[in-house]
Amino acid sequence: MEPLTPPNIPNPLIAFEPTSVFAQVINTLLLWGGAIALLFIIIGGFRFIISMGNPEGVEKARNTVLYAILGLILIFLAYLIVAYLLADLLGVKPAYRIGG
């Protein structure tokens, strides 16, 4: 019977890279922002259905959907800018690639 040897556990402080943590935080924030914008599009759709033709309700629902879509566009642009800055300034490849 062979003696037991301790497992090889890597030191987390040596493997820690602040740039990859920064990229992961940014990607997570952008993902949550997109999910919240999508939730507001759904809420705007429900508000539109519930308004039953009431002009004020329809206007509020239309504004909710409009602002949620504008938020999605801003989130997409923010992702492009952050991915560009992370790649060029810090040398970090983003977790999600858009295009080729």
N, CA, C and O atoms as a GROMACS GRO file, in nm:
protein
  400
    1MET      N    1   0.083  -0.117   0.000
    1MET     CA    2   0.000   0.000   0.000
    1MET      C    3   0.089   0.125   0.000
    1MET      O    4   0.183   0.137   0.079
    2GLU      N    5   0.058   0.218  -0.091
    2GLU     CA    6   0.138   0.340  -0.104
    2GLU      C    7   0.092   0.444  -0.003
    2GLU      O    8  -0.026   0.450   0.030
    3PRO      N    9   0.183   0.526   0.045
    3PRO     CA   10   0.143   0.631   0.140
    3PRO      C   11   0.060   0.738   0.067
    3PRO      O   12   0.080   0.764  -0.051
    4LEU      N   13  -0.031   0.798   0.140
    4LEU     CA   14  -0.114   0.904   0.083
    4LEU      C   15  -0.034   1.032   0.068
    4LEU      O   16   0.043   1.069   0.157
    5THR      N   17  -0.052   1.097  -0.043
    5THR     CA   18   0.017   1.224  -0.066
    5THR      C   19  -0.088   1.336  -0.065
    5THR      O   20  -0.201   1.315  -0.108
    6PRO      N   21  -0.050   1.453  -0.018
    6PRO     CA   22  -0.148   1.562  -0.017
    6PRO      C   23  -0.184   1.605  -0.160
    6PRO      O   24  -0.100   1.594  -0.250
    7PRO      N   25  -0.305   1.653  -0.181
    7PRO     CA   26  -0.344   1.696  -0.314
    7PRO      C   27  -0.269   1.822  -0.356
    7PRO      O   28  -0.228   1.902  -0.272
    8ASN      N   29  -0.251   1.837  -0.484
    8ASN     CA   30  -0.183   1.953  -0.539
    8ASN      C   31  -0.286   2.064  -0.558
    8ASN      O   32  -0.363   2.060  -0.654
    9ILE      N   33  -0.288   2.161  -0.468
    9ILE     CA   34  -0.383   2.272  -0.474
    9ILE      C   35  -0.308   2.397  -0.517
    9ILE      O   36  -0.212   2.437  -0.451
   10PRO      N   37  -0.351   2.459  -0.628
   10PRO     CA   38  -0.280   2.580  -0.672
   10PRO      C   39  -0.304   2.697  -0.578
   10PRO      O   40  -0.411   2.709  -0.518
   11ASN      N   41  -0.206   2.781  -0.567
   11ASN     CA   42  -0.215   2.900  -0.484
   11ASN      C   43  -0.302   3.003  -0.557
   11ASN      O   44  -0.265   3.046  -0.666
   12PRO      N   45  -0.416   3.043  -0.501
   12PRO     CA   46  -0.504   3.138  -0.572
   12PRO      C   47  -0.443   3.276  -0.587
   12PRO      O   48  -0.480   3.350  -0.678
   13LEU      N   49  -0.350   3.312  -0.500
   13LEU     CA   50  -0.288   3.444  -0.511
   13LEU      C   51  -0.192   3.452  -0.628
   13LEU      O   52  -0.173   3.560  -0.685
   14ILE      N   53  -0.132   3.341  -0.664
   14ILE     CA   54  -0.041   3.340  -0.778
   14ILE      C   55  -0.120   3.343  -0.908
   14ILE      O   56  -0.079   3.408  -1.005
   15ALA      N   57  -0.234   3.274  -0.912
   15ALA     CA   58  -0.315   3.267  -1.033
   15ALA      C   59  -0.407   3.388  -1.050
   15ALA      O   60  -0.475   3.399  -1.153
   16PHE      N   61  -0.411   3.478  -0.953
   16PHE     CA   62  -0.500   3.594  -0.957
   16PHE      C   63  -0.453   3.695  -1.060
   16PHE      O   64  -0.338   3.740  -1.057
   17GLU      N   65  -0.544   3.731  -1.152
   17GLU     CA   66  -0.514   3.833  -1.252
   17GLU      C   67  -0.620   3.941  -1.242
   17GLU      O   68  -0.736   3.915  -1.275
   18PRO      N   69  -0.586   4.061  -1.198
   18PRO     CA   70  -0.686   4.166  -1.181
   18PRO      C   71  -0.758   4.202  -1.311
   18PRO      O   72  -0.876   4.236  -1.309
   19THR      N   73  -0.689   4.194  -1.423
   19THR     CA   74  -0.753   4.232  -1.550
   19THR      C   75  -0.864   4.135  -1.587
   19THR      O   76  -0.967   4.178  -1.638
   20SER      N   77  -0.845   4.006  -1.561
   20SER     CA   78  -0.951   3.912  -1.594
   20SER      C   79  -1.069   3.927  -1.499
   20SER      O   80  -1.184   3.908  -1.539
   21VAL      N   81  -1.042   3.960  -1.374
   21VAL     CA   82  -1.151   3.985  -1.278
   21VAL      C   83  -1.228   4.109  -1.322
   21VAL      O   84  -1.351   4.109  -1.319
   22PHE      N   85  -1.159   4.213  -1.363
   22PHE     CA   86  -1.222   4.336  -1.411
   22PHE      C   87  -1.309   4.306  -1.532
   22PHE      O   88  -1.422   4.355  -1.540
   23ALA      N   89  -1.260   4.228  -1.626
   23ALA     CA   90  -1.338   4.193  -1.745
   23ALA      C   91  -1.461   4.112  -1.707
   23ALA      O   92  -1.568   4.133  -1.764
   24GLN      N   93  -1.449   4.022  -1.613
   24GLN     CA   94  -1.563   3.940  -1.571
   24GLN      C   95  -1.669   4.026  -1.503
   24GLN      O   96  -1.789   4.004  -1.524
   25VAL      N   97  -1.627   4.122  -1.422
   25VAL     CA   98  -1.722   4.211  -1.355
   25VAL      C   99  -1.797   4.294  -1.459
   25VAL      O  100  -1.919   4.307  -1.451
   26ILE      N  101  -1.725   4.349  -1.555
   26ILE     CA  102  -1.789   4.430  -1.659
   26ILE      C  103  -1.887   4.346  -1.740
   26ILE      O  104  -1.999   4.390  -1.766
   27ASN      N  105  -1.847   4.227  -1.780
   27ASN     CA  106  -1.937   4.139  -1.857
   27ASN      C  107  -2.061   4.104  -1.777
   27ASN      O  108  -2.171   4.098  -1.832
   28THR      N  109  -2.046   4.079  -1.648
   28THR     CA  110  -2.160   4.045  -1.564
   28THR      C  111  -2.256   4.164  -1.552
   28THR      O  112  -2.378   4.147  -1.561
   29LEU      N  113  -2.202   4.283  -1.532
   29LEU     CA  114  -2.287   4.402  -1.523
   29LEU      C  115  -2.362   4.427  -1.653
   29LEU      O  116  -2.480   4.462  -1.650
   30LEU      N  117  -2.296   4.410  -1.766
   30LEU     CA  118  -2.363   4.430  -1.894
   30LEU      C  119  -2.470   4.324  -1.916
   30LEU      O  120  -2.577   4.354  -1.971
   31LEU      N  121  -2.445   4.201  -1.875
   31LEU     CA  122  -2.543   4.095  -1.888
   31LEU      C  123  -2.667   4.124  -1.804
   31LEU      O  124  -2.780   4.109  -1.852
   32TRP      N  125  -2.647   4.166  -1.679
   32TRP     CA  126  -2.761   4.199  -1.593
   32TRP      C  127  -2.837   4.321  -1.645
   32TRP      O  128  -2.960   4.326  -1.636
   33GLY      N  129  -2.766   4.418  -1.699
   33GLY     CA  130  -2.833   4.534  -1.758
   33GLY      C  131  -2.922   4.495  -1.875
   33GLY      O  132  -3.034   4.546  -1.888
   34GLY      N  133  -2.874   4.404  -1.959
   34GLY     CA  134  -2.956   4.356  -2.070
   34GLY      C  135  -3.077   4.278  -2.023
   34GLY      O  136  -3.186   4.290  -2.080
   35ALA      N  137  -3.060   4.199  -1.918
   35ALA     CA  138  -3.173   4.123  -1.864
   35ALA      C  139  -3.279   4.216  -1.806
   35ALA      O  140  -3.398   4.192  -1.822
   36ILE      N  141  -3.235   4.321  -1.738
   36ILE     CA  142  -3.330   4.416  -1.680
   36ILE      C  143  -3.403   4.493  -1.791
   36ILE      O  144  -3.523   4.517  -1.780
   37ALA      N  145  -3.332   4.531  -1.897
   37ALA     CA  146  -3.397   4.599  -2.009
   37ALA      C  147  -3.500   4.508  -2.074
   37ALA      O  148  -3.609   4.554  -2.110
   38LEU      N  149  -3.469   4.382  -2.090
   38LEU     CA  150  -3.565   4.287  -2.146
   38LEU      C  151  -3.687   4.273  -2.056
   38LEU      O  152  -3.799   4.264  -2.105
   39LEU      N  153  -3.665   4.272  -1.926
   39LEU     CA  154  -3.776   4.266  -1.831
   39LEU      C  155  -3.867   4.388  -1.846
   39LEU      O  156  -3.990   4.376  -1.840
   40PHE      N  157  -3.808   4.505  -1.866
   40PHE     CA  158  -3.890   4.625  -1.884
   40PHE      C  159  -3.966   4.625  -2.017
   40PHE      O  160  -4.074   4.683  -2.025
   41ILE      N  161  -3.912   4.562  -2.119
   41ILE     CA  162  -3.988   4.548  -2.244
   41ILE      C  163  -4.111   4.461  -2.220
   41ILE      O  164  -4.219   4.492  -2.269
   42ILE      N  165  -4.095   4.354  -2.145
   42ILE     CA  166  -4.207   4.267  -2.112
   42ILE      C  167  -4.309   4.341  -2.026
   42ILE      O  168  -4.430   4.329  -2.049
   43ILE      N  169  -4.263   4.418  -1.927
   43ILE     CA  170  -4.353   4.496  -1.842
   43ILE      C  171  -4.430   4.597  -1.926
   43ILE      O  172  -4.550   4.617  -1.906
   44GLY      N  173  -4.362   4.662  -2.020
   44GLY     CA  174  -4.429   4.757  -2.109
   44GLY      C  175  -4.535   4.690  -2.194
   44GLY      O  176  -4.641   4.748  -2.218
   45GLY      N  177  -4.510   4.568  -2.239
   45GLY     CA  178  -4.610   4.493  -2.314
   45GLY      C  179  -4.732   4.462  -2.229
   45GLY      O  180  -4.845   4.474  -2.275
   46PHE      N  181  -4.709   4.421  -2.105
   46PHE     CA  182  -4.823   4.395  -2.015
   46PHE      C  183  -4.900   4.523  -1.985
   46PHE      O  184  -5.023   4.523  -1.980
   47ARG      N  185  -4.828   4.632  -1.966
   47ARG     CA  186  -4.896   4.759  -1.941
   47ARG      C  187  -4.980   4.800  -2.061
   47ARG      O  188  -5.088   4.857  -2.046
   48PHE      N  189  -4.931   4.771  -2.180
   48PHE     CA  190  -5.006   4.803  -2.302
   48PHE      C  191  -5.135   4.721  -2.307
   48PHE      O  192  -5.242   4.774  -2.340
   49ILE      N  193  -5.126   4.594  -2.274
   49ILE     CA  194  -5.244   4.507  -2.275
   49ILE      C  195  -5.343   4.550  -2.167
   49ILE      O  196  -5.464   4.554  -2.191
   50ILE      N  197  -5.293   4.582  -2.048
   50ILE     CA  198  -5.379   4.617  -1.936
   50ILE      C  199  -5.446   4.754  -1.957
   50ILE      O  200  -5.553   4.779  -1.902
   51SER      N  201  -5.384   4.843  -2.035
   51SER     CA  202  -5.438   4.977  -2.053
   51SER      C  203  -5.573   4.978  -2.123
   51SER      O  204  -5.650   5.073  -2.107
   52MET      N  205  -5.605   4.875  -2.200
   52MET     CA  206  -5.734   4.859  -2.268
   52MET      C  207  -5.773   4.984  -2.348
   52MET      O  208  -5.889   5.024  -2.346
   53GLY      N  209  -5.680   5.044  -2.418
   53GLY     CA  210  -5.710   5.156  -2.505
   53GLY      C  211  -5.709   5.291  -2.437
   53GLY      O  212  -5.728   5.393  -2.503
   54ASN      N  213  -5.687   5.295  -2.306
   54ASN     CA  214  -5.678   5.422  -2.234
   54ASN      C  215  -5.556   5.498  -2.286
   54ASN      O  216  -5.444   5.447  -2.279
   55PRO      N  217  -5.575   5.620  -2.339
   55PRO     CA  218  -5.462   5.692  -2.401
   55PRO      C  219  -5.344   5.714  -2.306
   55PRO      O  220  -5.229   5.704  -2.348
   56GLU      N  221  -5.371   5.744  -2.179
   56GLU     CA  222  -5.260   5.763  -2.085
   56GLU      C  223  -5.185   5.633  -2.060
   56GLU      O  224  -5.062   5.633  -2.056
   57GLY      N  225  -5.258   5.524  -2.045
   57GLY     CA  226  -5.194   5.393  -2.023
   57GLY      C  227  -5.114   5.348  -2.143
   57GLY      O  228  -5.005   5.293  -2.128
   58VAL      N  229  -5.168   5.371  -2.263
   58VAL     CA  230  -5.097   5.334  -2.385
   58VAL      C  231  -4.969   5.415  -2.398
   58VAL      O  232  -4.865   5.362  -2.436
   59GLU      N  233  -4.976   5.543  -2.366
   59GLU     CA  234  -4.858   5.630  -2.374
   59GLU      C  235  -4.750   5.585  -2.274
   59GLU      O  236  -4.632   5.581  -2.308
   60LYS      N  237  -4.790   5.552  -2.152
   60LYS     CA  238  -4.693   5.505  -2.051
   60LYS      C  239  -4.629   5.374  -2.095
   60LYS      O  240  -4.508   5.354  -2.079
   61ALA      N  241  -4.713   5.283  -2.150
   61ALA     CA  242  -4.659   5.155  -2.196
   61ALA      C  243  -4.563   5.175  -2.313
   61ALA      O  244  -4.458   5.110  -2.319
   62ARG      N  245  -4.599   5.264  -2.405
   62ARG     CA  246  -4.512   5.290  -2.520
   62ARG      C  247  -4.380   5.351  -2.474
   62ARG      O  248  -4.274   5.315  -2.526
   63ASN      N  249  -4.385   5.442  -2.377
   63ASN     CA  250  -4.261   5.501  -2.325
   63ASN      C  251  -4.176   5.398  -2.252
   63ASN      O  252  -4.053   5.401  -2.262
   64THR      N  253  -4.238   5.306  -2.180
   64THR     CA  254  -4.163   5.201  -2.111
   64THR      C  255  -4.086   5.116  -2.211
   64THR      O  256  -3.968   5.087  -2.192
   65VAL      N  257  -4.154   5.075  -2.318
   65VAL     CA  258  -4.088   4.991  -2.420
   65VAL      C  259  -3.981   5.072  -2.492
   65VAL      O  260  -3.872   5.021  -2.517
   66LEU      N  261  -4.012   5.196  -2.526
   66LEU     CA  262  -3.916   5.281  -2.597
   66LEU      C  263  -3.788   5.299  -2.515
   66LEU      O  264  -3.678   5.284  -2.568
   67TYR      N  265  -3.802   5.332  -2.388
   67TYR     CA  266  -3.684   5.354  -2.304
   67TYR      C  267  -3.608   5.225  -2.278
   67TYR      O  268  -3.486   5.227  -2.264
   68ALA      N  269  -3.678   5.113  -2.271
   68ALA     CA  270  -3.609   4.984  -2.254
   68ALA      C  271  -3.527   4.951  -2.378
   68ALA      O  272  -3.415   4.900  -2.367
   69ILE      N  273  -3.582   4.979  -2.496
   69ILE     CA  274  -3.507   4.953  -2.620
   69ILE      C  275  -3.387   5.047  -2.629
   69ILE      O  276  -3.279   5.004  -2.669
   70LEU      N  277  -3.406   5.173  -2.592
   70LEU     CA  278  -3.292   5.266  -2.589
   70LEU      C  279  -3.186   5.218  -2.489
   70LEU      O  280  -3.066   5.232  -2.514
   71GLY      N  281  -3.231   5.163  -2.377
   71GLY     CA  282  -3.137   5.108  -2.280
   71GLY      C  283  -3.059   4.991  -2.337
   71GLY      O  284  -2.938   4.979  -2.313
   72LEU      N  285  -3.126   4.904  -2.412
   72LEU     CA  286  -3.056   4.792  -2.476
   72LEU      C  287  -2.952   4.842  -2.576
   72LEU      O  288  -2.842   4.787  -2.584
   73ILE      N  289  -2.987   4.945  -2.651
   73ILE     CA  290  -2.891   5.001  -2.747
   73ILE      C  291  -2.770   5.058  -2.672
   73ILE      O  292  -2.656   5.038  -2.714
   74LEU      N  293  -2.795   5.129  -2.562
   74LEU     CA  294  -2.684   5.183  -2.483
   74LEU      C  295  -2.598   5.073  -2.423
   74LEU      O  296  -2.475   5.085  -2.419
   75ILE      N  297  -2.661   4.965  -2.378
   75ILE     CA  298  -2.585   4.852  -2.323
   75ILE      C  299  -2.498   4.789  -2.431
   75ILE      O  300  -2.383   4.753  -2.404
   76PHE      N  301  -2.552   4.775  -2.552
   76PHE     CA  302  -2.474   4.718  -2.662
   76PHE      C  303  -2.356   4.808  -2.696
   76PHE      O  304  -2.244   4.760  -2.715
   77LEU      N  305  -2.380   4.939  -2.703
   77LEU     CA  306  -2.270   5.032  -2.730
   77LEU      C  307  -2.167   5.032  -2.618
   77LEU      O  308  -2.047   5.039  -2.644
   78ALA      N  309  -2.214   5.023  -2.494
   78ALA     CA  310  -2.121   5.016  -2.381
   78ALA      C  311  -2.036   4.891  -2.390
   78ALA      O  312  -1.916   4.894  -2.360
   79TYR      N  313  -2.097   4.778  -2.430
   79TYR     CA  314  -2.019   4.655  -2.445
   79TYR      C  315  -1.910   4.673  -2.549
   79TYR      O  316  -1.795   4.633  -2.528
   80LEU      N  317  -1.946   4.733  -2.663
   80LEU     CA  318  -1.846   4.752  -2.768
   80LEU      C  319  -1.731   4.840  -2.720
   80LEU      O  320  -1.615   4.810  -2.747
   81ILE      N  321  -1.764   4.947  -2.650
   81ILE     CA  322  -1.660   5.038  -2.602
   81ILE      C  323  -1.573   4.969  -2.496
   81ILE      O  324  -1.450   4.980  -2.501
   82VAL      N  325  -1.635   4.900  -2.403
   82VAL     CA  326  -1.559   4.832  -2.298
   82VAL      C  327  -1.473   4.721  -2.356
   82VAL      O  328  -1.358   4.704  -2.316
   83ALA      N  329  -1.527   4.644  -2.450
   83ALA     CA  330  -1.449   4.536  -2.512
   83ALA      C  331  -1.329   4.594  -2.586
   83ALA      O  332  -1.219   4.537  -2.581
   84TYR      N  333  -1.349   4.706  -2.652
   84TYR     CA  334  -1.238   4.771  -2.723
   84TYR      C  335  -1.132   4.819  -2.625
   84TYR      O  336  -1.012   4.798  -2.647
   85LEU      N  337  -1.176   4.885  -2.517
   85LEU     CA  338  -1.080   4.937  -2.419
   85LEU      C  339  -1.007   4.824  -2.347
   85LEU      O  340  -0.886   4.833  -2.324
   86LEU      N  341  -1.079   4.718  -2.311
   86LEU     CA  342  -1.014   4.607  -2.243
   86LEU      C  343  -0.911   4.540  -2.334
   86LEU      O  344  -0.803   4.502  -2.289
   87ALA      N  345  -0.945   4.526  -2.462
   87ALA     CA  346  -0.854   4.459  -2.553
   87ALA      C  347  -0.730   4.545  -2.581
   87ALA      O  348  -0.618   4.494  -2.582
   88ASP      N  349  -0.752   4.675  -2.603
   88ASP     CA  350  -0.639   4.760  -2.641
   88ASP      C  351  -0.555   4.809  -2.523
   88ASP      O  352  -0.432   4.808  -2.529
   89LEU      N  353  -0.620   4.850  -2.417
   89LEU     CA  354  -0.544   4.908  -2.306
   89LEU      C  355  -0.490   4.803  -2.210
   89LEU      O  356  -0.377   4.815  -2.162
   90LEU      N  357  -0.570   4.700  -2.181
   90LEU     CA  358  -0.528   4.601  -2.081
   90LEU      C  359  -0.487   4.468  -2.142
   90LEU      O  360  -0.430   4.383  -2.074
   91GLY      N  361  -0.516   4.450  -2.269
   91GLY     CA  362  -0.480   4.324  -2.334
   91GLY      C  363  -0.568   4.207  -2.294
   91GLY      O  364  -0.525   4.092  -2.305
   92VAL      N  365  -0.690   4.234  -2.248
   92VAL     CA  366  -0.783   4.130  -2.205
   92VAL      C  367  -0.880   4.100  -2.318
   92VAL      O  368  -0.940   4.192  -2.375
   93LYS      N  369  -0.895   3.974  -2.349
   93LYS     CA  370  -0.993   3.936  -2.449
   93LYS      C  371  -1.129   3.923  -2.382
   93LYS      O  372  -1.140   3.857  -2.278
   94PRO      N  373  -1.235   3.985  -2.439
   94PRO     CA  374  -1.367   3.976  -2.375
   94PRO      C  375  -1.419   3.834  -2.380
   94PRO      O  376  -1.382   3.755  -2.468
   95ALA      N  377  -1.507   3.801  -2.285
   95ALA     CA  378  -1.563   3.666  -2.276
   95ALA      C  379  -1.657   3.637  -2.392
   95ALA      O  380  -1.672   3.522  -2.432
   96TYR      N  381  -1.719   3.741  -2.446
   96TYR     CA  382  -1.816   3.722  -2.555
   96TYR      C  383  -1.767   3.800  -2.677
   96TYR      O  384  -1.735   3.918  -2.668
   97ARG      N  385  -1.762   3.731  -2.787
   97ARG     CA  386  -1.718   3.794  -2.911
   97ARG      C  387  -1.839   3.827  -2.998
   97ARG      O  388  -1.928   3.743  -3.013
   98ILE      N  389  -1.843   3.946  -3.053
   98ILE     CA  390  -1.946   3.984  -3.149
   98ILE      C  391  -1.883   3.980  -3.286
   98ILE      O  392  -1.781   4.046  -3.309
   99GLY      N  393  -1.940   3.905  -3.376
   99GLY     CA  394  -1.883   3.892  -3.510
   99GLY      C  395  -1.770   3.790  -3.512
   99GLY      O  396  -1.756   3.711  -3.419
  100GLY      N  397  -1.690   3.792  -3.618
  100GLY     CA  398  -1.584   3.694  -3.639
  100GLY      C  399  -1.476   3.709  -3.543
  100GLY      O  400  -1.378   3.634  -3.547
   0.00000   0.00000   0.00000
